[in-house]
Amino acid sequence: MAIEQFLVRRHINFTRVTHPPFLSCDDANEQLPNLPGARTKNLFIVDKKQQRYFLLVLADHKTLDWSELGKLIGGRLQLASEDQVKEVLKLEPGAVSLLALRNDPGHRITLLVDEDVWSQDAIQCHPLVNTATLVISKSGINKFLSHTGHKPAVITVPERARKPELA
């Protein structure tokens, strides 16, 4: 079942915007500057032992401090491989969003959400493809997560210090 049908059948409202595939958050911000909701980047992460999976949804403008995130959740971390994205999330890389939790009935994935994202009234999500964006209200996201059985761990995402720009 397509993710949008899943949402409709559960009375979760959304606004859908179709667009060319985006290769970066900058592309999305350039082409959809007035789209409401938290703008996110979604990282599918695995621990170095390849035993624990995390989906991190963070504000698109943040630069993650990997070492500090590892300390926060207890382990060394890395981005999951393309093969892991395909196997575990059943997605092509570039289409990851919290809606991918629909493909995790065994609850192998821990959802981590940046408090800056969670504090917004709505969140922008890929509908499991990178050629569209859905805007879903926070109550709709909560309803979706209750249907998938995932509970978000809302965290302060540790940011890497930015280097000062040279004059």
Buried (B, 14 or more C-beta within 10 A) or exposed (E): EEBBEBBEEEEBEBBEEEBEEBEEBEBBBEEBEEBEBBBBBBBBBBBEEEEBBBBBBBBBEBEBBBEEBBEBBEBEBEBBEEEBBEEBBEBEBBBBBBBBBBBBEEEEBBBBBBEBBBEBEBBBBBBBBBEBBBBBBBEBBEBBBEBBEBEBEBBEBBBEEEEEEEE
